[in-house]
Amino acid sequence: MLSEANQRKPKGRLGRDVQSKIGQQLRAMYDDVVNEGVPDRFNDMLRQLDEQKKKEEGAN
Amino acid sequence: MPLDPTLKEQMLTAVPSLRAFAISLSGNVDRADDLVQETLLRAIANIDSFQPGTNMSAWLFTILRNLFRSEYRKRRREVEDVDGSYADSLKSHPEQHSHLEFNEFRTALAKLPPDQREALILVGASGFSYEEAAAICECAVGTIKSRVNRARNRLADLLSIEGAEDFGPDHATRAILAAGGSRG
């Protein structure tokens, strides 16, 4: 039997345990991507931009 | 002039979190990476409008969000069911998400209205304060708070969480323990 206390109140705030579970899952999902670090394409792109700009300055 | 090395470093430091935010907005890794790349190019082109000493990450998030929004609005004019297409993009690229364990959570997240989803992610995952999230979303702090609350309530409903024991690895662990039978 499910007691009244175990049910989330429809209009009330979420219990702290529910909020913390949602928070944990959200951060775990997010950190999964964050932990992949910086893909090479972004390092390469910034380096190429720098080289391009240096070349342009050299031409001036 | 080449980009100031300090600014470049700050940009690269923000990339992993920008990607996570972009993936959660677009639901698609390839599109997310294009969005991040476009954000960096836009930032470099407008670097003079960045105030040194202020939060580079928040500035980049603002640019990324605006880029996504303008693309989203464009797509909405072209495609009727934008929310549905987001959900479909999740279904059609499950292999892009390395950990299947998050699928149920991602699907629930995809069902949230975009305003609520981004508010929850900025505050709950990216680690921005309510004030910073409000600045990024260009709305009032109270609006962010209410979006985050509604997002949490909706997620709890979608995931049918009634108590901590109903959710996540604890549940699985308990099930295994229960299946193991009682000893002694």
gemmi code that builds the backbone of each chain (N, CA, C; Angstrom):
import gemmi

chains = {
    "A": [
        ("MET", (0.839, -1.198, 0.000), (0.000, 0.000, 0.000), (0.874, 1.249, 0.000)),
        ("LEU", (0.508, 2.181, -0.849), (1.287, 3.411, -0.951), (0.754, 4.428, 0.050)),
        ("SER", (1.609, 4.819, 0.930), (1.128, 5.756, 1.944), (1.067, 7.166, 1.372)),
        ("GLU", (0.273, 7.989, 2.000), (0.107, 9.381, 1.579), (1.458, 10.110, 1.516)),
        ("ALA", (2.303, 9.788, 2.460), (3.588, 10.488, 2.573), (4.511, 10.192, 1.392)),
        ("ASN", (4.330, 9.021, 0.753), (5.207, 8.668, -0.352), (4.811, 9.349, -1.658)),
        ("GLN", (3.626, 9.921, -1.706), (3.171, 10.517, -2.947), (3.507, 12.004, -2.969)),
        ("ARG", (3.967, 12.429, -4.160), (4.289, 13.834, -4.314), (2.989, 14.636, -4.311)),
        ("LYS", (2.972, 15.694, -3.557), (1.776, 16.529, -3.550), (1.668, 17.235, -4.890)),
        ("PRO", (0.490, 17.178, -5.546), (0.350, 17.705, -6.894), (0.712, 19.187, -7.018)),
        ("LYS", (0.335, 19.977, -6.036), (0.579, 21.414, -6.174), (1.771, 21.890, -5.350)),
        ("GLY", (2.243, 21.044, -4.491), (3.308, 21.466, -3.588), (4.665, 21.438, -4.252)),
        ("ARG", (5.677, 21.794, -3.492), (7.030, 21.723, -3.995), (7.493, 20.286, -4.015)),
        ("LEU", (8.478, 20.044, -4.860), (9.059, 18.707, -4.885), (9.864, 18.507, -3.623)),
        ("GLY", (9.878, 17.283, -3.163), (10.708, 16.976, -2.014), (12.167, 17.172, -2.363)),
        ("ARG", (12.962, 17.389, -1.335), (14.378, 17.641, -1.571), (15.050, 16.432, -2.220)),
        ("ASP", (14.585, 15.231, -1.846), (15.207, 14.032, -2.419), (14.936, 13.922, -3.917)),
        ("VAL", (13.720, 14.290, -4.329), (13.378, 14.239, -5.754), (14.190, 15.283, -6.521)),
        ("GLN", (14.256, 16.496, -5.978), (15.047, 17.560, -6.611), (16.496, 17.141, -6.761)),
        ("SER", (17.024, 16.506, -5.725), (18.435, 16.159, -5.773), (18.680, 15.022, -6.769)),
        ("LYS", (17.707, 14.122, -6.899), (17.846, 13.042, -7.894), (17.818, 13.603, -9.312)),
        ("ILE", (16.924, 14.547, -9.562), (16.847, 15.177, -10.888), (18.149, 15.926, -11.163)),
        ("GLY", (18.625, 16.649, -10.158), (19.871, 17.393, -10.303), (21.044, 16.484, -10.616)),
        ("GLN", (21.119, 15.370, -9.910), (22.223, 14.419, -10.126), (22.219, 13.873, -11.542)),
        ("GLN", (21.020, 13.489, -12.002), (20.884, 12.900, -13.330), (21.247, 13.937, -14.410)),
        ("LEU", (20.768, 15.152, -14.200), (21.030, 16.244, -15.139), (22.529, 16.517, -15.250)),
        ("ARG", (23.189, 16.599, -14.094), (24.625, 16.881, -14.101), (25.416, 15.713, -14.677)),
        ("ALA", (24.976, 14.503, -14.393), (25.683, 13.331, -14.914), (25.628, 13.330, -16.441)),
        ("MET", (24.450, 13.652, -16.985), (24.261, 13.697, -18.430), (25.128, 14.799, -19.054)),
        ("TYR", (25.128, 15.950, -18.405), (25.876, 17.114, -18.878), (27.387, 16.860, -18.802)),
        ("ASP", (27.820, 16.345, -17.654), (29.249, 16.111, -17.448), (29.799, 15.041, -18.382)),
        ("ASP", (28.901, 14.155, -18.814), (29.266, 13.140, -19.778), (29.856, 13.800, -21.024)),
        ("VAL", (29.262, 14.895, -21.455), (29.754, 15.645, -22.621), (30.967, 16.488, -22.232)),
        ("VAL", (30.873, 17.161, -21.081), (31.973, 18.030, -20.639), (33.286, 17.236, -20.552)),
        ("ASN", (33.182, 16.007, -20.078), (34.378, 15.181, -19.891), (35.036, 14.768, -21.206)),
        ("GLU", (34.344, 14.986, -22.320), (34.961, 14.693, -23.615), (36.026, 15.740, -23.949)),
        ("GLY", (36.055, 16.827, -23.184), (37.075, 17.857, -23.387), (36.827, 18.686, -24.642)),
        ("VAL", (37.916, 19.218, -25.198), (37.810, 20.074, -26.383), (38.151, 19.259, -27.630)),
        ("PRO", (37.173, 19.013, -28.497), (37.481, 18.284, -29.736), (38.508, 19.043, -30.575)),
        ("ASP", (39.326, 18.296, -31.322), (40.405, 18.898, -32.105), (39.932, 20.015, -33.020)),
        ("ARG", (38.717, 19.867, -33.568), (38.280, 20.844, -34.576), (38.311, 22.271, -34.036)),
        ("PHE", (38.086, 22.427, -32.714), (38.039, 23.787, -32.160), (39.445, 24.349, -31.954)),
        ("ASN", (40.356, 23.495, -31.472), (41.758, 23.917, -31.378), (42.295, 24.275, -32.764)),
        ("ASP", (42.012, 23.398, -33.735), (42.493, 23.614, -35.103), (41.952, 24.919, -35.675)),
        ("MET", (40.661, 25.132, -35.437), (40.016, 26.316, -35.991), (40.664, 27.595, -35.454)),
        ("LEU", (40.878, 27.649, -34.139), (41.462, 28.849, -33.545), (42.907, 29.047, -34.011)),
        ("ARG", (43.634, 27.941, -34.163), (45.021, 28.049, -34.614), (45.071, 28.561, -36.060)),
        ("GLN", (44.178, 28.018, -36.886), (44.141, 28.453, -38.290), (43.782, 29.928, -38.411)),
        ("LEU", (42.849, 30.364, -37.571), (42.457, 31.775, -37.587), (43.645, 32.670, -37.249)),
        ("ASP", (44.413, 32.244, -36.235), (45.605, 32.998, -35.827), (46.622, 33.081, -36.962)),
        ("GLU", (46.860, 31.921, -37.604), (47.839, 31.880, -38.694), (47.397, 32.772, -39.847)),
        ("GLN", (46.119, 32.722, -40.110), (45.548, 33.531, -41.191), (45.757, 35.026, -40.906)),
        ("LYS", (45.500, 35.391, -39.653), (45.626, 36.809, -39.298), (47.082, 37.269, -39.330)),
        ("LYS", (47.998, 36.379, -38.908), (49.413, 36.723, -38.944), (49.869, 36.926, -40.373)),
        ("LYS", (49.349, 36.073, -41.251), (49.705, 36.144, -42.667), (49.202, 37.472, -43.260)),
        ("GLU", (47.991, 37.826, -42.884), (47.407, 39.080, -43.374), (48.239, 40.281, -42.931)),
        ("GLU", (48.699, 40.215, -41.671), (49.501, 41.326, -41.146), (50.850, 41.404, -41.858)),
        ("GLY", (51.418, 40.220, -42.132), (52.683, 40.162, -42.837), (52.580, 40.772, -44.226)),
        ("ALA", (51.419, 40.633, -44.834), (51.207, 41.137, -46.193), (51.069, 42.650, -46.214)),
        ("ASN", (50.690, 43.215, -45.082), (50.459, 44.665, -45.045), (51.758, 45.471, -44.939)),
    ],
    "B": [
        ("MET", (44.906, 41.618, -36.061), (45.722, 41.183, -34.919), (45.258, 39.805, -34.450)),
        ("PRO", (46.225, 38.893, -34.186), (45.791, 37.576, -33.688), (45.059, 37.728, -32.357)),
        ("LEU", (44.227, 36.761, -32.097), (43.432, 36.773, -30.866), (44.351, 36.732, -29.651)),
        ("ASP", (44.058, 37.575, -28.682), (44.806, 37.585, -27.420), (44.836, 36.174, -26.820)),
        ("PRO", (46.047, 35.666, -26.488), (46.146, 34.279, -26.004), (45.285, 34.007, -24.759)),
        ("THR", (45.168, 35.012, -23.897), (44.350, 34.818, -22.684), (42.888, 34.611, -23.063)),
        ("LEU", (42.418, 35.429, -23.999), (41.024, 35.300, -24.430), (40.802, 33.964, -25.134)),
        ("LYS", (41.780, 33.575, -25.949), (41.687, 32.304, -26.658), (41.586, 31.156, -25.656)),
        ("GLU", (42.416, 31.235, -24.610), (42.411, 30.199, -23.578), (41.050, 30.149, -22.876)),
        ("GLN", (40.518, 31.336, -22.586), (39.203, 31.390, -21.919), (38.120, 30.775, -22.803)),
        ("MET", (38.225, 31.025, -24.104), (37.239, 30.462, -25.035), (37.320, 28.946, -25.065)),
        ("LEU", (38.550, 28.438, -25.170), (38.717, 26.981, -25.236), (38.251, 26.319, -23.939)),
        ("THR", (38.491, 26.996, -22.816), (38.059, 26.453, -21.529), (36.539, 26.311, -21.489)),
        ("ALA", (35.841, 27.233, -22.182), (34.378, 27.210, -22.154), (33.784, 26.175, -23.115)),
        ("VAL", (34.612, 25.682, -24.057), (34.083, 24.800, -25.109), (33.353, 23.549, -24.589)),
        ("PRO", (33.952, 22.787, -23.651), (33.240, 21.575, -23.218), (31.832, 21.857, -22.678)),
        ("SER", (31.702, 22.910, -21.888), (30.392, 23.230, -21.338), (29.450, 23.792, -22.407)),
        ("LEU", (30.019, 24.559, -23.343), (29.207, 25.070, -24.461), (28.631, 23.919, -25.283)),
        ("ARG", (29.460, 22.884, -25.492), (28.996, 21.716, -26.255), (27.853, 21.015, -25.526)),
        ("ALA", (28.035, 20.840, -24.213), (26.995, 20.160, -23.431), (25.691, 20.949, -23.498)),
        ("PHE", (25.788, 22.266, -23.422), (24.607, 23.122, -23.506), (23.983, 23.019, -24.901)),
        ("ALA", (24.830, 23.076, -25.928), (24.340, 23.025, -27.310), (23.661, 21.691, -27.610)),
        ("ILE", (24.228, 20.595, -27.086), (23.619, 19.280, -27.305), (22.259, 19.219, -26.615)),
        ("SER", (22.184, 19.787, -25.425), (20.914, 19.741, -24.714), (19.866, 20.631, -25.391)),
        ("LEU", (20.306, 21.671, -26.086), (19.354, 22.510, -26.822), (18.907, 21.838, -28.108)),
        ("SER", (19.877, 21.330, -28.865), (19.564, 20.855, -30.212), (19.259, 19.364, -30.264)),
        ("GLY", (19.724, 18.615, -29.289), (19.478, 17.175, -29.281), (20.300, 16.430, -30.323)),
        ("ASN", (21.307, 17.087, -30.874), (22.061, 16.473, -31.957), (23.513, 16.917, -31.859)),
        ("VAL", (24.431, 15.958, -31.764), (25.833, 16.281, -31.516), (26.458, 17.072, -32.669)),
        ("ASP", (26.171, 16.663, -33.909), (26.772, 17.353, -35.060), (26.302, 18.797, -35.146)),
        ("ARG", (25.028, 18.978, -34.973), (24.470, 20.336, -35.021), (25.028, 21.163, -33.870)),
        ("ALA", (25.174, 20.510, -32.725), (25.695, 21.200, -31.550), (27.116, 21.686, -31.801)),
        ("ASP", (27.946, 20.835, -32.398), (29.331, 21.238, -32.658), (29.388, 22.371, -33.685)),
        ("ASP", (28.511, 22.320, -34.684), (28.446, 23.432, -35.643), (28.046, 24.724, -34.931)),
        ("LEU", (27.123, 24.576, -34.006), (26.641, 25.732, -33.246), (27.770, 26.331, -32.395)),
        ("VAL", (28.568, 25.466, -31.782), (29.691, 25.932, -30.968), (30.725, 26.629, -31.853)),
        ("GLN", (30.997, 26.029, -33.006), (31.967, 26.634, -33.933), (31.496, 28.016, -34.379)),
        ("GLU", (30.226, 28.103, -34.737), (29.667, 29.386, -35.169), (29.728, 30.410, -34.027)),
        ("THR", (29.499, 29.929, -32.807), (29.565, 30.800, -31.630), (30.963, 31.389, -31.462)),
        ("LEU", (31.984, 30.526, -31.608), (33.361, 30.997, -31.455), (33.720, 32.006, -32.544)),
        ("LEU", (33.287, 31.736, -33.775), (33.583, 32.656, -34.876), (32.905, 34.008, -34.639)),
        ("ARG", (31.662, 33.927, -34.185), (30.910, 35.154, -33.891), (31.575, 35.940, -32.758)),
        ("ALA", (32.039, 35.208, -31.751), (32.692, 35.841, -30.599), (33.987, 36.529, -31.018)),
        ("ILE", (34.776, 35.836, -31.858), (36.056, 36.409, -32.296), (35.813, 37.656, -33.147)),
        ("ALA", (34.791, 37.588, -33.990), (34.468, 38.741, -34.842), (34.014, 39.937, -34.009)),
        ("ASN", (33.444, 39.658, -32.839), (32.919, 40.738, -31.989), (33.698, 40.886, -30.690)),
        ("ILE", (34.961, 40.451, -30.705), (35.725, 40.395, -29.459), (35.868, 41.781, -28.807)),
        ("ASP", (35.789, 42.839, -29.625), (35.903, 44.192, -29.067), (34.744, 44.520, -28.127)),
        ("SER", (33.614, 43.832, -28.290), (32.474, 44.126, -27.418), (32.509, 43.301, -26.136)),
        ("PHE", (33.528, 42.430, -26.013), (33.693, 41.687, -24.761), (34.463, 42.536, -23.761)),
        ("GLN", (33.912, 42.641, -22.543), (34.572, 43.408, -21.483), (35.555, 42.496, -20.752)),
        ("PRO", (36.862, 42.744, -20.920), (37.826, 41.888, -20.217), (37.548, 41.893, -18.706)),
        ("GLY", (37.695, 40.749, -18.105), (37.440, 40.650, -16.668), (36.027, 40.177, -16.364)),
        ("THR", (35.119, 40.280, -17.352), (33.776, 39.743, -17.124), (33.771, 38.269, -17.517)),
        ("ASN", (32.653, 37.634, -17.311), (32.547, 36.188, -17.479), (32.498, 35.781, -18.964)),
        ("MET", (33.618, 35.269, -19.468), (33.698, 34.848, -20.872), (32.679, 33.754, -21.181)),
        ("SER", (32.551, 32.809, -20.227), (31.654, 31.683, -20.442), (30.206, 32.171, -20.618)),
        ("ALA", (29.766, 33.076, -19.742), (28.392, 33.592, -19.835), (28.182, 34.344, -21.151)),
        ("TRP", (29.215, 35.061, -21.578), (29.127, 35.807, -22.839), (28.950, 34.845, -24.012)),
        ("LEU", (29.748, 33.767, -24.018), (29.661, 32.781, -25.100), (28.317, 32.050, -25.072)),
        ("PHE", (27.825, 31.746, -23.875), (26.522, 31.076, -23.757), (25.412, 31.956, -24.349)),
        ("THR", (25.525, 33.277, -24.099), (24.525, 34.206, -24.625), (24.535, 34.186, -26.155)),
        ("ILE", (25.752, 34.198, -26.727), (25.866, 34.175, -28.189), (25.292, 32.870, -28.739)),
        ("LEU", (25.658, 31.760, -28.113), (25.191, 30.462, -28.590), (23.668, 30.363, -28.524)),
        ("ARG", (23.122, 30.831, -27.424), (21.674, 30.773, -27.259), (20.976, 31.608, -28.342)),
        ("ASN", (21.514, 32.807, -28.599), (20.906, 33.656, -29.624), (20.998, 33.027, -31.011)),
        ("LEU", (22.145, 32.408, -31.305), (22.293, 31.723, -32.587), (21.273, 30.602, -32.710)),
        ("PHE", (21.149, 29.824, -31.630), (20.200, 28.706, -31.659), (18.772, 29.214, -31.822)),
        ("ARG", (18.462, 30.289, -31.106), (17.109, 30.854, -31.175), (16.759, 31.326, -32.583)),
        ("SER", (17.715, 32.005, -33.224), (17.393, 32.526, -34.548), (17.245, 31.380, -35.542)),
        ("GLU", (18.047, 30.343, -35.349), (17.924, 29.165, -36.213), (16.598, 28.462, -35.950)),
        ("TYR", (16.239, 28.395, -34.680), (15.006, 27.737, -34.258), (13.784, 28.445, -34.851)),
        ("ARG", (13.828, 29.790, -34.775), (12.705, 30.560, -35.331), (12.601, 30.366, -36.830)),
        ("LYS", (13.761, 30.328, -37.490), (13.782, 30.123, -38.938), (13.166, 28.768, -39.282)),
        ("ARG", (13.600, 27.763, -38.498), (13.091, 26.413, -38.751), (11.603, 26.302, -38.463)),
        ("ARG", (11.144, 27.064, -37.460), (9.738, 26.976, -37.103), (8.857, 27.512, -38.243)),
        ("ARG", (9.402, 28.490, -38.979), (8.647, 28.987, -40.121), (8.583, 27.937, -41.218)),
        ("GLU", (9.640, 27.119, -41.278), (9.702, 26.122, -42.353), (9.014, 24.823, -41.966)),
        ("VAL", (9.161, 24.433, -40.720), (8.615, 23.153, -40.260), (7.560, 23.429, -39.186)),
        ("GLU", (6.465, 22.736, -39.268), (5.400, 22.955, -38.301), (5.763, 22.450, -36.900)),
        ("ASP", (6.129, 21.187, -36.843), (6.268, 20.513, -35.561), (7.713, 20.532, -35.080)),
        ("VAL", (8.126, 21.645, -34.512), (9.519, 21.760, -34.103), (9.812, 20.893, -32.880)),
        ("ASP", (8.899, 20.920, -31.926), (9.119, 20.117, -30.711), (9.192, 18.638, -31.062)),
        ("GLY", (8.325, 18.228, -31.977), (8.318, 16.834, -32.409), (9.612, 16.474, -33.116)),
        ("SER", (10.129, 17.424, -33.910), (11.349, 17.121, -34.657), (12.537, 17.002, -33.712)),
        ("TYR", (12.483, 17.736, -32.606), (13.544, 17.608, -31.611), (13.524, 16.202, -31.014)),
        ("ALA", (12.319, 15.784, -30.633), (12.187, 14.444, -30.048), (12.633, 13.382, -31.053)),
        ("ASP", (12.274, 13.583, -32.340), (12.668, 12.625, -33.365), (14.181, 12.577, -33.545)),
        ("SER", (14.809, 13.746, -33.443), (16.257, 13.772, -33.635), (16.944, 12.960, -32.541)),
        ("LEU", (16.333, 12.924, -31.369), (16.894, 12.099, -30.290), (16.750, 10.627, -30.620)),
        ("LYS", (15.577, 10.298, -31.165), (15.306, 8.887, -31.458), (16.192, 8.381, -32.588)),
        ("SER", (16.438, 9.281, -33.566), (17.145, 8.814, -34.754), (18.661, 8.777, -34.560)),
        ("HIS", (19.144, 9.379, -33.487), (20.598, 9.349, -33.268), (20.953, 8.853, -31.871)),
        ("PRO", (20.385, 7.737, -31.476), (20.690, 7.299, -30.110), (22.171, 6.978, -29.939)),
        ("GLU", (22.822, 6.599, -31.044), (24.224, 6.195, -30.939), (25.126, 7.383, -30.643)),
        ("GLN", (24.591, 8.599, -30.848), (25.418, 9.774, -30.589), (25.573, 10.032, -29.093)),
        ("HIS", (24.690, 9.442, -28.334), (24.804, 9.637, -26.896), (25.468, 8.404, -26.317)),
        ("SER", (26.655, 8.633, -25.764), (27.486, 7.483, -25.433), (26.873, 6.606, -24.348)),
        ("HIS", (26.096, 7.217, -23.453), (25.585, 6.409, -22.366), (24.067, 6.223, -22.444)),
        ("LEU", (23.675, 5.013, -22.756), (22.262, 4.712, -22.927), (21.473, 4.913, -21.635)),
        ("GLU", (22.176, 4.889, -20.515), (21.465, 4.995, -19.247), (20.738, 6.334, -19.112)),
        ("PHE", (21.176, 7.340, -19.892), (20.534, 8.647, -19.788), (19.345, 8.795, -20.733)),
        ("ASN", (19.053, 7.739, -21.517), (18.023, 7.888, -22.542), (16.676, 8.293, -22.002)),
        ("GLU", (16.269, 7.666, -20.919), (14.969, 7.981, -20.357), (14.935, 9.439, -19.904)),
        ("PHE", (16.020, 9.852, -19.300), (16.107, 11.223, -18.815), (16.119, 12.211, -19.984)),
        ("ARG", (16.898, 11.892, -21.034), (16.956, 12.770, -22.209), (15.593, 12.901, -22.871)),
        ("THR", (14.891, 11.792, -22.973), (13.573, 11.816, -23.612), (12.632, 12.713, -22.824)),
        ("ALA", (12.689, 12.608, -21.502), (11.847, 13.459, -20.657), (12.247, 14.926, -20.819)),
        ("LEU", (13.539, 15.166, -20.849), (14.049, 16.535, -21.001), (13.589, 17.140, -22.332)),
        ("ALA", (13.550, 16.291, -23.353), (13.148, 16.753, -24.688), (11.691, 17.182, -24.729)),
        ("LYS", (10.907, 16.694, -23.768), (9.482, 17.019, -23.758), (9.193, 18.353, -23.081)),
        ("LEU", (10.209, 18.920, -22.447), (9.991, 20.212, -21.786), (9.937, 21.327, -22.818)),
        ("PRO", (9.158, 22.379, -22.542), (9.215, 23.558, -23.415), (10.637, 24.111, -23.418)),
        ("PRO", (11.120, 24.604, -24.565), (12.514, 25.053, -24.683), (12.940, 26.055, -23.605)),
        ("ASP", (12.053, 26.979, -23.245), (12.394, 27.965, -22.211), (12.732, 27.304, -20.888)),
        ("GLN", (11.931, 26.305, -20.535), (12.138, 25.614, -19.259), (13.385, 24.749, -19.314)),
        ("ARG", (13.580, 24.092, -20.478), (14.731, 23.209, -20.617), (16.028, 23.997, -20.451)),
        ("GLU", (16.147, 25.113, -21.161), (17.408, 25.854, -21.094), (17.636, 26.439, -19.701)),
        ("ALA", (16.560, 26.899, -19.043), (16.713, 27.465, -17.697), (17.214, 26.401, -16.731)),
        ("LEU", (16.619, 25.216, -16.815), (17.023, 24.128, -15.921), (18.483, 23.734, -16.154)),
        ("ILE", (18.886, 23.674, -17.413), (20.252, 23.262, -17.727), (21.266, 24.316, -17.272)),
        ("LEU", (20.962, 25.577, -17.535), (21.902, 26.642, -17.152), (22.129, 26.661, -15.644)),
        ("VAL", (21.040, 26.501, -14.890), (21.140, 26.576, -13.435), (21.548, 25.228, -12.833)),
        ("GLY", (20.937, 24.166, -13.338), (21.120, 22.859, -12.714), (22.344, 22.097, -13.178)),
        ("ALA", (22.857, 22.422, -14.367), (23.998, 21.660, -14.881), (25.196, 22.541, -15.218)),
        ("SER", (24.963, 23.673, -15.877), (26.096, 24.525, -16.257), (26.678, 25.259, -15.067)),
        ("GLY", (25.906, 25.341, -13.985), (26.422, 25.960, -12.769), (26.322, 27.474, -12.727)),
        ("PHE", (25.473, 28.068, -13.573), (25.274, 29.512, -13.501), (24.319, 29.850, -12.364)),
        ("SER", (24.498, 31.056, -11.811), (23.554, 31.531, -10.800), (22.256, 31.918, -11.509)),
        ("TYR", (21.194, 32.087, -10.740), (19.931, 32.534, -11.332), (20.132, 33.857, -12.070)),
        ("GLU", (20.955, 34.729, -11.474), (21.203, 36.045, -12.068), (21.921, 35.913, -13.413)),
        ("GLU", (22.943, 35.040, -13.439), (23.679, 34.847, -14.692), (22.778, 34.219, -15.752)),
        ("ALA", (21.980, 33.232, -15.347), (21.065, 32.582, -16.294), (20.058, 33.587, -16.845)),
        ("ALA", (19.607, 34.489, -15.978), (18.647, 35.514, -16.416), (19.302, 36.433, -17.450)),
        ("ALA", (20.576, 36.770, -17.219), (21.284, 37.629, -18.176), (21.455, 36.908, -19.509)),
        ("ILE", (21.800, 35.610, -19.450), (21.992, 34.841, -20.680), (20.672, 34.740, -21.461)),
        ("CYS", (19.580, 34.519, -20.757), (18.272, 34.354, -21.409), (17.549, 35.685, -21.606)),
        ("GLU", (18.179, 36.770, -21.188), (17.598, 38.104, -21.332), (16.177, 38.170, -20.772)),
        ("CYS", (16.042, 37.719, -19.525), (14.748, 37.812, -18.856), (14.969, 38.086, -17.363)),
        ("ALA", (13.885, 38.231, -16.625), (13.987, 38.551, -15.202), (14.429, 37.333, -14.395)),
        ("VAL", (15.073, 37.586, -13.260), (15.531, 36.501, -12.388), (14.341, 35.649, -11.928)),
        ("GLY", (13.227, 36.308, -11.599), (12.025, 35.586, -11.171), (11.501, 34.644, -12.255)),
        ("THR", (11.641, 35.073, -13.506), (11.198, 34.233, -14.622), (12.028, 32.963, -14.692)),
        ("ILE", (13.343, 33.105, -14.506), (14.232, 31.938, -14.519), (13.852, 30.988, -13.385)),
        ("LYS", (13.652, 31.551, -12.194), (13.303, 30.695, -11.044), (12.038, 29.914, -11.323)),
        ("SER", (11.036, 30.592, -11.885), (9.776, 29.892, -12.109), (9.909, 28.857, -13.227)),
        ("ARG", (10.730, 29.145, -14.251), (10.959, 28.149, -15.313), (11.657, 26.916, -14.765)),
        ("VAL", (12.645, 27.144, -13.896), (13.387, 26.017, -13.317), (12.449, 25.155, -12.466)),
        ("ASN", (11.600, 25.813, -11.676), (10.655, 25.059, -10.846), (9.684, 24.246, -11.686)),
        ("ARG", (9.147, 24.887, -12.720), (8.203, 24.165, -13.580), (8.888, 23.003, -14.287)),
        ("ALA", (10.134, 23.235, -14.709), (10.890, 22.173, -15.377), (11.081, 20.979, -14.448)),
        ("ARG", (11.439, 21.251, -13.200), (11.661, 20.155, -12.236), (10.373, 19.393, -11.975)),
        ("ASN", (9.265, 20.137, -11.819), (7.986, 19.473, -11.569), (7.577, 18.585, -12.732)),
        ("ARG", (7.771, 19.127, -13.941), (7.381, 18.378, -15.137), (8.250, 17.126, -15.279)),
        ("LEU", (9.537, 17.269, -15.039), (10.437, 16.112, -15.125), (10.046, 15.043, -14.117)),
        ("ALA", (9.727, 15.486, -12.909), (9.334, 14.521, -11.879), (8.078, 13.778, -12.324)),
        ("ASP", (7.141, 14.499, -12.949), (5.931, 13.851, -13.453), (6.260, 12.865, -14.564)),
        ("LEU", (7.056, 13.322, -15.537), (7.383, 12.484, -16.699), (8.132, 11.226, -16.295)),
        ("LEU", (8.998, 11.376, -15.290), (9.796, 10.230, -14.873), (9.110, 9.457, -13.751)),
        ("SER", (7.907, 9.952, -13.383), (7.129, 9.291, -12.325), (7.945, 9.090, -11.063)),
        ("ILE", (8.667, 10.134, -10.691), (9.444, 10.026, -9.452), (8.552, 10.426, -8.289)),
        ("GLU", (8.366, 9.528, -7.400), (7.572, 9.875, -6.222), (8.438, 9.964, -4.986)),
        ("GLY", (9.558, 9.351, -5.077), (10.502, 9.422, -3.965), (11.857, 9.032, -4.512)),
        ("ALA", (12.890, 9.327, -3.768), (14.243, 9.076, -4.256), (14.448, 7.605, -4.602)),
        ("GLU", (13.736, 6.738, -3.904), (13.961, 5.309, -4.112), (13.425, 4.806, -5.450)),
        ("ASP", (12.627, 5.666, -6.137), (12.059, 5.243, -7.405), (12.938, 5.568, -8.604)),
        ("PHE", (14.121, 6.098, -8.368), (14.830, 6.718, -9.468), (16.312, 6.421, -9.404)),
        ("GLY", (16.879, 6.129, -10.554), (18.325, 6.047, -10.638), (18.905, 4.746, -10.139)),
        ("PRO", (20.225, 4.711, -10.028), (20.923, 3.475, -9.723), (20.530, 2.875, -8.376)),
        ("ASP", (20.103, 3.737, -7.457), (19.689, 3.205, -6.164), (18.592, 2.171, -6.331)),
        ("HIS", (17.680, 2.516, -7.252), (16.554, 1.644, -7.508), (17.039, 0.282, -8.009)),
        ("ALA", (17.988, 0.340, -8.979), (18.534, -0.896, -9.538), (19.266, -1.689, -8.460)),
        ("THR", (20.037, -0.989, -7.682), (20.786, -1.660, -6.622), (19.833, -2.351, -5.653)),
        ("ARG", (18.784, -1.637, -5.300), (17.814, -2.205, -4.371), (17.133, -3.421, -4.961)),
        ("ALA", (16.845, -3.325, -6.290), (16.192, -4.447, -6.954), (17.093, -5.681, -6.921)),
        ("ILE", (18.394, -5.454, -7.167), (19.352, -6.565, -7.153), (19.428, -7.156, -5.738)),
        ("LEU", (19.501, -6.277, -4.768), (19.567, -6.743, -3.385), (18.318, -7.542, -3.033)),
        ("ALA", (17.171, -7.026, -3.509), (15.908, -7.694, -3.208), (15.869, -9.064, -3.875)),
        ("ALA", (16.382, -9.110, -5.158), (16.370, -10.366, -5.903), (17.302, -11.382, -5.257)),
        ("GLY", (18.329, -10.881, -4.589), (19.289, -11.741, -3.918), (18.674, -12.499, -2.742)),
        ("GLY", (17.504, -12.070, -2.357), (16.810, -12.731, -1.256), (17.360, -12.304, 0.093)),
        ("SER", (16.666, -12.674, 1.086), (17.094, -12.276, 2.420), (17.973, -13.368, 3.027)),
        ("ARG", (18.968, -12.907, 3.736), (19.862, -13.856, 4.385), (19.740, -13.701, 5.895)),
        ("GLY", (19.951, -14.780, 6.549), (20.001, -14.740, 8.007), (18.675, -14.581, 8.630)),
    ],
}
model = gemmi.Model(1)
for chain_id, residues in chains.items():
    chain = gemmi.Chain(chain_id)
    for i, (resn, *xyz) in enumerate(residues, 1):
        res = gemmi.Residue()
        res.name, res.seqid = resn, gemmi.SeqId(i, " ")
        for name, pos in zip(("N", "CA", "C"), xyz):
            atom = gemmi.Atom()
            atom.name, atom.element = name, gemmi.Element(name[0])
            atom.pos, atom.b_iso = gemmi.Position(*pos), 0.0
            res.add_atom(atom)
        chain.add_residue(res)
    model.add_chain(chain)
structure = gemmi.Structure()
structure.add_model(model)
structure.setup_entities()
